[in-house]
């Protein structure tokens, strides 16, 4: 798909910027080859305003939702961000394109392996972990940001615990009226917590338990640079 850059720019202009998202996230999303994060038979649909299946009953999120959650997270270059729910690796790629140091965790081994290989091949330096975040097997903070890409019945305490002071947490949280809403949590400089609610949304549920039987191999050697054509 040699013309993907024009499709990416159109997607960003019409679906993301057109709905009010601003900032560095627009340039980052225009630079990421979204069609390489889905199967070949869905590549032509990668730019539409919809989530798409990626196997294992999981999806790659709607482009607008990726943009909006990233905008709420407001990451700066050099910050360290934890992603809960790697999926295809697309959200991690967008964060990497913004100069963020990404640690991303995935409970399904097959997706973790595929995303690790894909991100490395495309030149995105993200650390992919096969874990469900259990107490004995979770990444160590502090993190400047945490972004959760599956629907949580409530915020897990450890997500807030690993936030640095001034850090932000963005997650789709189930609400009594049905579906989910985006929650932005900020850990203020004095350690206090400030929560604000944003758009309604719909994500696949956040599940517990690792799916797979062997730990991941060590990270691949760094690539020489992006390969996104």
C-alpha positions as CSV (number, residue, x, y, z in Angstrom):
1,X,0.0,0.0,0.0
2,X,2.4,2.7,-1.3
3,X,-0.1,5.5,-0.9
4,X,-0.7,4.9,2.9
5,X,0.8,8.2,3.9
6,X,-2.0,10.1,2.1
7,X,-4.6,7.8,3.7
8,X,-3.1,8.4,7.1
9,X,-3.1,12.2,6.6
10,X,-6.7,12.0,5.5
11,X,-7.7,9.9,8.5
12,X,-6.0,12.3,10.9
13,X,-7.5,15.4,9.3
14,X,-11.1,14.1,9.0
15,X,-11.5,11.7,11.9
16,X,-9.2,13.1,14.6
17,X,-8.4,16.7,14.0
18,X,-11.9,17.2,12.7
19,X,-13.3,16.1,16.1
20,X,-11.2,18.6,18.1
21,X,-8.0,16.6,18.9
22,X,-5.0,18.9,18.9
23,X,-1.3,18.8,19.6
24,X,1.6,16.5,18.7
25,X,-0.6,13.4,18.5
26,X,-1.8,14.5,15.1
27,X,1.7,14.4,13.5
28,X,2.5,11.1,15.3
29,X,-0.6,9.3,14.0
30,X,0.0,10.6,10.5
31,X,3.4,9.0,10.6
32,X,2.4,5.5,11.8
33,X,1.5,2.9,9.1
34,X,-1.8,1.7,10.7
35,X,-2.4,-0.8,7.9
36,X,0.6,-2.9,9.1
37,X,-1.0,-3.4,12.5
38,X,-3.9,-5.5,11.0
39,X,-4.0,-8.6,8.9
40,X,-3.4,-8.2,5.1
41,X,-7.1,-8.9,4.3
42,X,-8.1,-5.9,6.5
43,X,-5.3,-3.5,5.4
44,X,-7.7,-1.5,3.1
45,X,-10.0,-0.9,6.0
46,X,-7.2,0.2,8.4
47,X,-8.1,3.9,7.9
48,X,-11.8,3.8,8.5
49,X,-13.5,5.2,11.5
50,X,-13.9,1.9,13.3
51,X,-12.1,-0.6,15.5
52,X,-11.0,-3.8,13.6
53,X,-10.4,-7.4,14.8
54,X,-6.8,-8.5,15.4
55,X,-7.6,-12.1,16.6
56,X,-7.9,-13.6,20.0
57,X,-11.2,-11.7,20.5
58,X,-9.2,-8.4,20.6
59,X,-9.4,-5.3,18.4
60,X,-7.2,-2.4,17.2
61,X,-9.0,0.7,18.6
62,X,-10.9,3.2,16.5
63,X,-8.4,5.9,15.2
64,X,-10.3,8.7,17.0
65,X,-10.2,6.9,20.3
66,X,-6.5,6.4,20.0
67,X,-6.0,10.1,19.3
68,X,-8.3,11.2,22.1
69,X,-6.8,9.0,24.7
70,X,-3.3,10.0,23.7
71,X,-4.3,13.7,23.9
72,X,-5.7,13.2,27.4
73,X,-2.5,11.4,28.4
74,X,-0.5,14.4,27.1
75,X,2.9,12.7,27.0
76,X,6.1,14.6,26.4
77,X,9.2,13.4,24.6
78,X,11.4,11.4,27.0
79,X,8.7,10.6,29.4
80,X,8.2,6.9,30.5
81,X,4.7,5.5,29.8
82,X,3.1,2.2,30.7
83,X,0.5,0.8,28.3
84,X,-1.9,-1.9,29.8
85,X,-3.0,-4.0,26.8
86,X,-0.6,-4.0,23.9
87,X,-3.0,-5.6,21.4
88,X,-1.6,-5.0,17.9
89,X,1.0,-2.6,19.1
90,X,-0.5,0.4,17.4
91,X,-1.0,2.6,20.4
92,X,2.5,1.9,21.5
93,X,3.8,2.9,18.0
94,X,1.9,6.2,18.3
95,X,3.5,6.9,21.7
96,X,7.0,6.0,20.3
97,X,6.4,8.3,17.4
98,X,6.0,11.1,20.0
99,X,9.4,10.4,21.5
100,X,8.0,8.5,24.5
101,X,9.8,5.6,26.3
102,X,7.1,2.9,26.2
103,X,6.7,-0.2,28.3
104,X,3.6,-2.1,27.1
105,X,2.1,-5.3,28.7
106,X,-0.1,-7.9,27.1
107,X,-1.7,-10.9,28.7
108,X,-2.0,-13.0,25.5
109,X,1.3,-14.5,24.5
110,X,0.5,-14.7,20.8
111,X,-0.3,-11.0,20.6
112,X,2.7,-10.0,22.7
113,X,5.1,-11.9,20.5
114,X,3.5,-10.6,17.3
115,X,3.5,-7.0,18.5
116,X,7.1,-7.2,19.8
117,X,8.3,-8.4,16.4
118,X,6.2,-5.9,14.5
119,X,7.3,-2.9,16.6
120,X,10.9,-3.9,16.3
121,X,10.7,-4.4,12.6
122,X,9.1,-1.0,12.1
123,X,11.8,0.7,14.2
124,X,9.7,1.5,17.3
125,X,11.7,0.9,20.5
126,X,9.0,-0.3,22.9
127,X,9.5,-2.9,25.6
128,X,6.8,-5.5,25.3
129,X,6.0,-7.7,28.3
130,X,3.9,-10.8,28.5
131,X,2.1,-10.3,31.8
132,X,-1.4,-9.6,33.1
133,X,0.0,-7.3,35.8
134,X,-0.3,-9.7,38.7
135,X,1.4,-8.6,41.9
136,X,4.4,-10.9,41.3
137,X,4.8,-10.0,37.6
138,X,4.2,-6.3,36.9
139,X,6.5,-3.6,35.6
140,X,8.1,-1.3,38.1
141,X,7.5,2.4,38.2
142,X,7.6,5.2,38.4
143,X,5.8,6.1,35.1
144,X,4.9,9.6,33.9
145,X,1.8,8.1,32.3
146,X,-0.3,5.0,32.3
147,X,-2.8,4.2,29.4
148,X,-5.2,1.3,29.6
149,X,-6.6,0.0,26.4
150,X,-9.3,-2.3,27.6
151,X,-12.5,-1.7,29.6
152,X,-11.9,-1.8,33.4
153,X,-14.7,-2.4,35.9
154,X,-12.7,0.0,38.1
155,X,-9.2,1.4,38.3
156,X,-6.7,-1.0,39.7
157,X,-4.8,0.6,42.6
158,X,-1.4,-0.3,41.3
159,X,-1.9,1.8,38.2
160,X,-2.0,4.8,40.4
161,X,0.8,3.6,42.7
162,X,3.3,3.4,39.8
163,X,2.5,7.0,38.7
164,X,5.1,9.6,39.4
165,X,4.0,12.9,40.9
166,X,2.5,14.9,38.1
167,X,1.7,11.7,36.2
168,X,-1.5,11.0,34.3
169,X,-3.6,7.9,33.9
170,X,-6.1,7.4,31.1
171,X,-8.5,4.4,31.1
172,X,-12.0,3.4,29.9
173,X,-13.9,2.6,33.0
174,X,-17.3,0.9,33.2
175,X,-20.1,3.1,34.4
176,X,-23.6,2.3,35.9
177,X,-25.4,3.7,32.8
178,X,-23.7,1.1,30.6
179,X,-20.6,1.0,28.5
180,X,-17.6,2.9,29.6
181,X,-16.3,6.5,30.0
182,X,-12.8,7.7,29.6
183,X,-11.3,8.7,33.0
184,X,-8.3,10.9,33.3
185,X,-6.6,10.7,36.7
186,X,-3.8,13.1,37.6
187,X,-1.4,12.6,40.6
188,X,-0.7,16.1,41.7
189,X,2.6,17.3,43.0
190,X,1.4,17.0,46.6
191,X,0.3,13.4,46.0
192,X,-3.4,14.2,45.8
193,X,-5.5,12.6,43.1
194,X,-7.7,14.5,40.7
195,X,-10.2,12.6,38.4
196,X,-12.1,14.0,35.5
197,X,-14.6,12.1,33.2
198,X,-14.7,12.4,29.5
199,X,-16.3,10.7,26.5
200,X,-18.4,7.6,26.5
201,X,-16.7,4.7,24.7
202,X,-16.7,1.0,24.2
203,X,-13.7,-1.4,24.6
204,X,-13.2,-5.1,24.9
205,X,-13.1,-6.1,28.6
206,X,-9.9,-6.1,30.6
207,X,-9.3,-9.8,31.7
208,X,-7.1,-11.4,34.2
209,X,-4.7,-14.3,33.7
210,X,-1.9,-14.9,31.3
211,X,-2.7,-16.8,28.1
212,X,0.3,-18.8,26.9
213,X,2.8,-21.2,28.4
214,X,6.4,-19.7,28.1
215,X,8.0,-16.4,28.9
216,X,9.0,-14.1,26.1
217,X,12.5,-14.1,24.7
218,X,14.7,-11.1,25.5
219,X,14.0,-8.0,23.4
220,X,15.3,-8.1,19.9
221,X,18.4,-6.1,19.2
222,X,17.7,-2.5,18.3
223,X,17.0,-1.9,14.6
224,X,19.0,0.6,12.6
225,X,15.9,2.8,12.2
226,X,12.3,3.0,11.1
227,X,11.2,0.8,8.2
228,X,7.7,2.0,7.5
229,X,7.3,1.8,3.7
